[in-house]
């Protein structure tokens, strides 16, 4: 049986620009996210967005998600060409 692929956390430049807190709080938040990914907790606790949930998101958030998915897809295509 193949072991699941490990996820890598990458934070986009400026993604925490709106964070209101101390540097120590930000560092702790980032560590918490990284630990949740490493332990599998992030995926276990994740929920798929319904169409209604998506429609309720602000347009700028929808654009950020769409851009991130496009960037991810482009990176996957580049990696597949290398193999």
SELUM-455634 format. One record per residue (C-alpha): residue in three letters; y, z, x. Coordinates in steps of 0.05 Angstrom, whole numbers, padded with zeros to 5 digits, always signed. Each point is the difference from the previous one (the first is absolute). Layout:
BEGIN
AlaYZX;...
***
This chain:
BEGIN
Unk+00000+00000+00000;Unk+00069-00018+00026;Unk+00050+00055+00010;Unk+00065-00011-00040;Unk+00059-00029+00038;Unk+00049+00054+00022;Unk+00069-00007-00030;Unk+00061-00001+00044;Unk+00066+00030-00023;Unk+00062-00040+00018;Unk+00068+00020-00024;Unk+00050-00056-00011;Unk+00066+00007+00037;Unk+00049+00037-00044;Unk-00052+00024-00049;Unk+00024+00072+00006;Unk+00075-00016+00001;Unk+00007+00032-00068;Unk-00039+00062+00019;Unk+00040+00063-00012;Unk-00025+00055+00044;Unk-00005+00024+00071;Unk-00034-00037+00056;Unk-00054+00054-00001;Unk-00012-00012-00074;Unk-00005-00075+00012;Unk-00048+00010+00058;Unk-00044+00045-00044;Unk+00002-00051-00057;Unk-00021-00056+00047;Unk-00056+00043+00028;Unk-00024+00016-00071;Unk-00003-00074-00017;Unk-00037-00017+00064;Unk-00050+00056-00013;Unk-00011-00022-00072;Unk-00016-00070+00025;Unk-00046+00024+00056;Unk-00039+00047-00046;Unk-00007-00052-00056;Unk+00038+00045-00048;Unk+00054-00053-00010;Unk-00050-00050-00027;Unk-00039+00052-00040;Unk+00063+00023-00036;Unk+00031-00069-00009;Unk+00009-00031-00068;Unk+00010-00073-00017;Unk+00067-00018-00031;Unk-00005-00025-00071;Unk+00042-00059-00022;Unk+00044+00050-00037;Unk+00008+00044+00062;Unk+00020-00062+00040;Unk+00052-00020-00052;Unk+00030+00070+00002;Unk+00013-00005+00075;Unk+00071-00016+00023;Unk+00009-00072+00023;Unk+00015+00021+00072;Unk-00066+00038+00004;Unk-00038-00060-00028;Unk+00033-00043+00054;Unk-00020+00049+00055;Unk-00072+00000-00024;Unk-00002-00076-00005;Unk+00030-00008+00069;Unk-00050+00049+00030;Unk-00058-00036-00032;Unk+00026-00066+00026;Unk+00007+00028+00070;Unk-00070+00029-00004;Unk-00029-00067-00023;Unk+00036-00037+00056;Unk-00027+00049+00052;Unk-00070-00008-00027;Unk+00005-00075+00004;Unk+00023+00004+00073;Unk-00058+00047+00017;Unk-00051-00045-00033;Unk+00024-00059+00041;Unk-00011+00040+00064;Unk-00073+00013-00018;
***
